[in-house]
Amino acid sequence: QARLVESGGGSVQAGDSLRLSCTASWRLYSSSVMSWFRQTPGKEREFVALIRWRGGSALYADSVKGRFTISTDRPANTVFLQMNSLKEDDTGVYYCAVGSRYETNYRSFDSWGQGTQVTVGS
């Protein structure tokens, strides 16, 4: 069964860093687009970052630009989200997703992980 498995969430203080990982159980196509979204209760899933699996420039939400970095480890079939200078507003459940379109709309992504909680305290 094809799965995306996330890890690396936790509870930290504002200003701290976390690195999220997401590993796919199947071989990803070079045309795939890897992404991270986040969600808080009562709100729609929010785009955070994406990158093409084959490499190239990444795209970030304005709210995380300069603080978060998305990267890939192709031999390990894994995408990372390095989160620095965390803020309380970064709190949420973070999901990785795989799709085929270079778009920020969560509806464009077909496969989703189970989510990992990130909590940032003051």
Rosetta silent file (secondary structure, phi, psi, omega in degrees, C-alpha in Angstrom):
SEQUENCE: QARLVESGGGSVQAGDSLRLSCTASWRLYSSSVMSWFRQTPGKEREFVALIRWRGGSALYADSVKGRFTISTDRPANTVFLQMNSLKEDDTGVYYCAVGSRYETNYRSFDSWGQGTQVTVGS
SCORE:     score description
SCORE:     0.000 S_00000001
   1 L     0.000  130.914 -179.628    0.000    0.000    0.000 S_00000001
   2 L   -71.338  128.912 -177.352    1.390    3.394   -0.995 S_00000001
   3 L  -140.484  150.381  168.465    2.028    5.529    2.056 S_00000001
   4 E  -114.368  124.634 -177.121    3.620    8.798    3.065 S_00000001
   5 E  -117.505  119.408 -178.466    5.006    8.671    6.578 S_00000001
   6 E   -98.900  155.059  173.870    5.857   11.899    8.386 S_00000001
   7 E  -155.939  167.475  173.826    7.973   12.400   11.464 S_00000001
   8 L   107.146   -5.117  178.710    9.768   15.123   13.375 S_00000001
   9 L   -71.128  172.886  179.054    6.951   17.111   14.922 S_00000001
  10 E   167.710 -172.419  178.581    6.938   18.148   18.558 S_00000001
  11 E  -109.394  125.248 -178.061    6.537   20.932   21.080 S_00000001
  12 E  -136.770  174.325  176.228    9.098   23.731   21.059 S_00000001
  13 E   -98.196  155.777  176.771    9.507   27.337   22.135 S_00000001
  14 L   -54.614  136.003 -177.834    9.344   30.340   19.840 S_00000001
  15 L    96.701  -16.864  179.985   12.665   30.824   18.115 S_00000001
  16 L   -77.623  177.139  179.485   13.505   27.109   18.124 S_00000001
  17 L  -124.633  153.647  172.143   13.936   24.835   15.107 S_00000001
  18 E  -143.285  152.919  172.543   12.418   21.557   13.959 S_00000001
  19 E  -125.076  121.100  176.426   12.967   19.345   10.948 S_00000001
  20 E   -94.624  146.102  176.890   10.102   17.365    9.536 S_00000001
  21 E  -124.807  150.201  176.994   10.629   14.299    7.355 S_00000001
  22 E  -144.540  118.829 -178.106    8.284   12.549    4.969 S_00000001
  23 E  -113.711  130.867  178.038    9.152    9.239    3.318 S_00000001
  24 E   -90.949  142.639 -178.516    7.220    7.709    0.457 S_00000001
  25 L   -87.046   -2.908  179.250    6.774    3.941    0.312 S_00000001
  26 L  -126.511  162.031  179.665    6.817    3.899   -3.501 S_00000001
  27 L   -73.889  122.696 -177.218    9.255    5.147   -6.134 S_00000001
  28 L   -80.562  144.017  175.601    8.308    8.709   -6.968 S_00000001
  29 L   -72.579  148.737  178.988    8.132    9.912  -10.540 S_00000001
  30 L   -62.154  -24.121 -179.432   10.626   12.592  -11.526 S_00000001
  31 L   -84.119   -3.963 -177.951    7.656   14.771  -12.472 S_00000001
  32 L   -65.515  152.836  174.435    6.161   14.576   -8.987 S_00000001
  33 E  -116.933  126.385 -179.664    5.738   17.662   -6.849 S_00000001
  34 E  -102.216  141.001 -175.055    6.370   17.326   -3.123 S_00000001
  35 E  -145.751  164.181  171.154    4.719   19.692   -0.725 S_00000001
  36 E  -126.838  134.798  173.373    4.013   20.572    2.870 S_00000001
  37 E  -127.011  165.130  174.541    0.732   21.968    4.146 S_00000001
  38 E  -140.191  157.853 -176.790   -0.463   22.746    7.647 S_00000001
  39 E  -147.340  140.641  173.172   -3.828   22.954    9.314 S_00000001
  40 L  -119.495  157.129 -175.952   -5.285   24.259   12.546 S_00000001
  41 L   -54.711  132.445  176.751   -8.756   23.440   13.900 S_00000001
  42 L    83.095   -1.899 -178.925  -11.551   25.169   12.030 S_00000001
  43 L  -117.761  156.834  177.640   -9.314   26.376    9.225 S_00000001
  44 L   -74.053  154.478  178.143   -8.646   25.140    5.723 S_00000001
  45 L   -60.629  133.565 -172.094   -5.417   23.372    4.945 S_00000001
  46 E  -112.303  132.676  177.137   -2.741   26.016    4.280 S_00000001
  47 E   -66.038  138.949  177.151    0.121   25.789    1.795 S_00000001
  48 E  -116.869  -55.239 -176.303    3.598   25.964    3.313 S_00000001
  49 E  -162.067  156.053  172.851    6.158   24.880    0.691 S_00000001
  50 E  -149.943  162.224 -179.953    6.649   22.723   -2.385 S_00000001
  51 E  -156.105  148.335  175.739    9.444   21.483   -4.608 S_00000001
  52 E   -75.880  139.209 -178.405    9.743   19.398   -7.735 S_00000001
  53 L   -61.314  -35.722 -177.666   11.029   15.880   -7.046 S_00000001
  54 L   -77.671   -4.313  179.256   13.531   16.127   -9.885 S_00000001
  55 L   108.265  174.451 -177.493   14.944   19.298   -8.373 S_00000001
  56 L   117.296 -172.297 -173.101   14.703   22.960   -9.106 S_00000001
  57 L   -72.824  149.555  177.527   13.429   25.971   -7.298 S_00000001
  58 E   -98.743  164.094  178.364   11.132   25.689   -4.323 S_00000001
  59 E  -126.752  136.577 -176.733    8.047   27.757   -3.586 S_00000001
  60 E  -128.843  150.539  168.984    7.127   29.050   -0.137 S_00000001
  61 L   -67.038  146.715 -179.155    4.217   30.725    1.538 S_00000001
  62 L   -57.088  -33.388 -175.635    5.027   34.347    2.395 S_00000001
  63 L   -68.771  -17.851 -177.814    4.547   33.573    6.085 S_00000001
  64 L  -117.944   -5.255 -176.749    7.455   31.097    6.129 S_00000001
  65 L   -58.835  132.661 -179.289    9.776   32.539    3.501 S_00000001
  66 L    87.997  -12.783 -179.923   13.299   32.962    4.840 S_00000001
  67 L  -114.958  -34.078 -177.154   12.622   30.692    7.829 S_00000001
  68 E  -108.117  148.155  176.090   11.622   27.324    6.301 S_00000001
  69 E  -134.863  127.051  175.286   13.506   25.248    3.747 S_00000001
  70 E   -99.746  139.235 -179.836   12.122   22.318    1.776 S_00000001
  71 E  -150.824  167.302 -178.429   14.573   19.770    0.400 S_00000001
  72 E  -129.068  153.070  169.929   14.691   16.232   -0.914 S_00000001
  73 E  -124.827   94.733 -171.741   16.813   13.135   -0.502 S_00000001
  74 L   -64.789  -43.312  177.274   16.007   11.158   -3.618 S_00000001
  75 L   -58.466  -29.816 -179.253   17.864    7.918   -2.724 S_00000001
  76 L   -93.015   -0.296 -179.402   15.927    7.884    0.544 S_00000001
  77 L    55.383   39.674 -170.909   12.632    8.814   -1.133 S_00000001
  78 E  -129.189  142.980  172.208   12.264   11.528    1.477 S_00000001
  79 E  -116.993  142.421 -178.203   11.319   15.199    1.587 S_00000001
  80 E  -117.416  156.251  169.068   12.283   17.436    4.486 S_00000001
  81 E  -132.347  105.925  176.406   11.006   20.680    5.917 S_00000001
  82 E   -87.197  121.508 -176.018   13.588   22.525    7.981 S_00000001
  83 E  -117.202  114.357  179.203   11.793   25.064   10.163 S_00000001
  84 L  -112.880  162.418  178.079   13.849   27.760   11.863 S_00000001
  85 L    48.566   49.631 -175.965   12.864   30.750   13.988 S_00000001
  86 L   -62.692  145.380  178.832    9.538   29.143   14.760 S_00000001
  87 L  -119.587  161.874  178.713    6.641   31.342   15.811 S_00000001
  88 H   -59.093  -34.062  179.665    3.455   30.573   17.706 S_00000001
  89 H   -66.133  -12.774  177.735    1.538   31.075   14.442 S_00000001
  90 H   -81.299   -5.669  179.293    3.418   28.078   12.996 S_00000001
  91 L   -61.070  136.376  177.691    1.495   25.771   15.323 S_00000001
  92 E   163.364  179.267  172.287   -0.592   23.175   13.511 S_00000001
  93 E   -92.204  125.572 -177.399   -0.689   19.710   12.037 S_00000001
  94 E  -101.012  130.384 -179.413    1.797   19.480    9.181 S_00000001
  95 E  -119.870  138.919  167.359    1.055   17.218    6.234 S_00000001
  96 E   -98.504  154.103 -176.841    3.237   16.211    3.334 S_00000001
  97 E  -148.445  152.973  177.500    1.622   15.548    0.003 S_00000001
  98 E  -121.304  134.893  177.059    2.543   14.346   -3.463 S_00000001
  99 E  -146.763 -170.206 -179.143    0.990   15.618   -6.661 S_00000001
 100 L  -119.930   -1.820 -178.737    1.765   16.265  -10.276 S_00000001
 101 L  -115.199  140.877  178.670    1.065   20.005  -10.489 S_00000001
 102 L   -84.760   72.292 -175.432    3.264   22.863   -9.351 S_00000001
 103 L  -134.754  157.870 -178.073    0.393   24.513   -7.519 S_00000001
 104 L   -99.127   -0.407  179.210   -0.304   25.691   -3.993 S_00000001
 105 L   -81.418  124.937 -175.196   -3.915   24.514   -3.828 S_00000001
 106 H   -62.444  -22.833 -179.563   -4.180   21.464   -1.590 S_00000001
 107 H   -69.075  -13.472  179.994   -6.858   20.012   -3.896 S_00000001
 108 H   -82.858   -6.150 -175.047   -4.158   19.479   -6.533 S_00000001
 109 E  -105.525  135.877 -170.009   -2.385   16.874   -4.411 S_00000001
 110 E   -94.734  -38.213 -173.661   -3.366   13.209   -4.537 S_00000001
 111 E  -116.617  137.579 -175.028   -1.468   11.450   -1.777 S_00000001
 112 E  -131.801  147.202  171.194   -1.224   12.622    1.812 S_00000001
 113 L   -81.288  179.505 -176.366    0.594   11.634    4.941 S_00000001
 114 L   -83.649  -12.950  178.953   -1.114   11.194    8.287 S_00000001
 115 L    94.946  149.201  175.916    0.157   14.511    9.651 S_00000001
 116 E  -137.066  134.434 -174.342    2.521   15.429   12.453 S_00000001
 117 E   -80.754  132.441  172.062    1.754   17.954   15.189 S_00000001
 118 E  -120.878  124.370  179.269    3.938   21.018   15.646 S_00000001
 119 E  -124.267  123.827 -178.955    3.278   23.163   18.708 S_00000001
 120 E  -116.494  118.576 -179.673    5.175   26.383   19.285 S_00000001
 121 E   -98.135  164.404 -179.092    4.888   28.035   22.666 S_00000001
 122 L   -83.869    0.000    0.000    5.799   31.545   23.696 S_00000001
